[in-house]
Amino acid sequence: MNLGLVYWLPMAAVLTLILLALLWLLIVAEGSYLGSRAVVFLYDRAAGVYDTVKARSARHDRRWVALPLARTLSDVAHSLVLDVATGTGRVPLLLADWPFFGGHIIGLDLSANMLSQAKQRTREFRDVISLTRQDALSLSFADHTFDAVSCLEGLELFPRPEKALQEMARVLRLGGVLLFSSRVGWEAKLLPGRTYDASRLRAILHSLSLEEVRMERWQRSYDLVWARKGGGNSLRPLSIHLSRLKGRSPIALGVVGSEGVHRRPIRLACHPVIGLS
């Protein structure tokens, strides 16, 4: 056998494995196993092209996110919403642009460059959208602050997803709604410790006093998970809102201008809200 092949074949195999490991670490896992700083570094670098790469369908997002979320808040006057891992302001824009949305949305992220993009995109809605840079694992808000908390395509990027869910549940008011995405399918199996199967996820949510858990396929690799925090004055059951996803006409919710946004005080600790002026 050629001695050169004996030497180079194992080397090529090793290099291929290293390349595959790097692709998994940086592309599939998006740097999440390297820690929060690595994730922030990657998203800071990609912020300028993020929306182009994602190429989301606004119509799809309005149907599956904005419409049911707005309906769950239709009974709440001056609702307050927190969007965790807001990125370029996807959820805040969906709600703020929804006809007659009556509340205020705070978008939260650790990536300064992603928040900078969100600031530009949400400038038109400065009266109803605020942005803040802080860690989802240690939210600075008081308990029972928000009527709804959302987190899309972000949970698996946190070093401790269960801790992030705990924090989101903590700041959610009694009777409030939690909406987040859960990675599923074969890609989820490539993220050990960062994703949960349906039974495990239900157990975690129930341990956090979250009820009416609903899971529905949203994208090829994500489920949308809805839950309501037990206790307090519950709104209409989630099943009523989610069963109307194919409804033809939106529900009017009432727009709140700068003179009427969130009547309750918001504590941001050392992480001030970014001004949108």
N, C-alpha and C positions, 0 to 999 in steps of 0.2 A: 504493500500500500504506500502511496505517496506520503512521505513524511510531512510535507507541507499541509496536506489535507488533515492529517492526524492532529496537527497543531491548530489550524485555522477553523475547522468545523466546531470544536468546542467553544472557541472564542466567539465565533459568530452566533452560536446558540446563547451564550451568556449575554452578549450585546443585545440580542433580540429580546431576551427576557427583561433586561434593564430598560429597553425602550418601551416595551409593553407596560412595565411597572410605572414608568413616568407618565405614559398616556393615561393610565388608570388614575394615577394620583392627581394629575393636573387637569385632565379633561372630564373624566367620569365623576371623580370625587371632588373636583373643583378645589383642590388644595385643602379640603376640610380636615384631613388626617394630619396635616402639618400645623394645625392650630388656627385660631381666628386671625392672627396677623397675616398668615399666608393667604387666607380667603380674601381679606380686605385688600392685600397687595394685588391679587389677580383681578378683583373687581374694579379697583382703582384704575388699573391699566386698560380694562375693557370697557369702561364707562361710556366712552365716546361712540362706540359702535354697538353697544349692548342691544338697543332696541332694533337696530337693523338686523343683527344676527338672530334675535329671537323671532322677529317677523310674526308677531301675534295677530290673531284675528280679533279686531275690536268687536265685531258682531258676536263672536263666540263668547268673549269675556262679558259683554253686556248681558247675554242670555243666562250664563251659568254663574256669574258672580254678582254683577251690579243689580240685576232685577230681583233675585231672591234676597240679597242682603238688604236692599232698600225696602223690600216688603216687610222684612222682620223688624225694621226700625220705624215702620209707618205709624205705630201707636206711641212713639216716643217723641215728646216735644224737645227740640234742641238737643238731639242725640249727639253723643261724643264717641268717635270711633278711633281706634288705634290700629295702624297697619305696621306690623313688624317685618323687618327685612323689606322695606318698601322699594328699594332699588331706585329706579327712575320715576317713581310715583305712580305706578300702574293702578293700584286700587284707589288711592286718593282721587286720581283723575276720573276713574270710572264713576265714583260716587258723586263727586262735585259736578260732573257733567250730566248727571242723571236729572231729568226734569223734576223740579220741585223737591230735591233732596233738602231736608231740613235739619242740618247739623253741622258739625265741625270734625275734620279728620286730621289726625296727627300721623305723619309718616316717619318711621324710625329706621335707621340703618347705621352700620359702623363705617361704611365706605364714604369718605368725604367727597370723592369724585362722583359717585352715584347720586349722592344728595345734591351735588351741584347741578347735575343733569336734571334731577327732579325739580330743583328750584326754577330752572328755565322753563320746563314743560308746564309747571303749575302756576306760572306767574299770573295768568288770567284769573285764577281762583284764589288769590291771596287772602280773601276774606274768609274762606272756609277751609283752607289747607295750611297746616304748619308742618315744619320738618325739624327733626332733632337727631343728633348723632349720639348714640349710646349703645350699650351692650344689651342684647335681648335676654341674657342670663341674669341680669341684675337691673331690672327696670326701676327707674327712679320715681315712678308714680305710686300714689297711695293705693291701698286696697280698695276694691269696688269702685273704680273710677270710671270705667268705660262701659257703654251700652253694647258695644261690639268690638271684638278684636280679631284681626285677620293676619294670616301669614301664608303667602303663596310662594311655592318653589324655594323655600328657605329652611325648613325644619331640618332637613338632612345635612345642612351645612354647618349647623351648630355643633360644637364639641360635645355637648350634652343635650340632646333633643328633649329628653324628658324634663330636664330642668327648665328649658325654654317654655315647655307646655305648662309647667307649674307657675312660672312667672306670668304667663298670659292669663291663666285661670285666676291668679291672685288679683290682678288689676281689673278683672271683669266683674261688673256689678252682679248682684243676685238677680237671676232672671235674664241676664245678658247672653249674647250669642257669640260663640267662638267658631271661626271658619279658618281652616288651614288645608294645605295639600299634603298628601302622604304618598311617597314614592312607592310604586308597585311594579310588578312584572320582573323580568330577568335582571333589569338594571338595579332593582332594589337589593337583589342578592349579592351585588358587587359592592354594597355599602354596609358591611357588618357593623352592628352597634349603632347605626345611624337611622335605620328604618325598622318598622314594626309590622308584623302581620296583623290582620284585622282583629283577631281575638286579643292579642297583646295590647293593641292600641285601645280597644274598648275598655280593657281592664285598667289601663293607665288613666283614661278619661273619667271613668267611674270613681277611681280613687281620689280624683280632684273635684268631686261633687258635680261633675258634668253629666247631664242627662240628655235624653232624646237624641242619642248619637245616630247620625245618618251618614253613610258612605256611598258615594256614587262616582262611577268612572267619569273622569273629566278630560284627561288627555291620555295618550297612549301609555305613558309611564307614570301617571298620577291619578289618585282618587281625590275628590273633594270631600272633606270631612266637616260635618256640621254638628254642633252640640250646644246645649243651653245649660247655664250654671243654675243649679238647683237653689230653691229658697227664694224669698222675696216675692214680688208681684210679677209672675210670669206673664209674658205676652201670649198671643195665640200660638198653638203648637207649631213647631217647625215643619211638621208634615204637611200642614195646610199651605205654607209658602212654597215648599219645594215641589209639591205636586202640581204647581201652576207654572212650571218652567216653560211650558209650551203655550202659555196664555198670549193673546194677541195684543192686548192694550196694557201699557204701564200704569202703575198707580201713582197719582199725584201726591207728593209728600210735603211740599212747601219749602221754598228757598229761604235761608236765613242770611241776611246781609251782615255787614261788619258791625252793625249796632246790636246784633242778636246772637252772636256766636257764643258757644259754651258758657253757661251761667255759673258752672261750678269751677272752683279754683283748680289749677293744674300744677302739680309740683314736679319740677324738672331737675331738682338737685343741682349738680354742677354741669348739667348738659342743657344749655339754653336752646330754645327753639330758634331755628334759623329764620331770619326775617326775609320776607318775599317782596320787599319794596324795591 
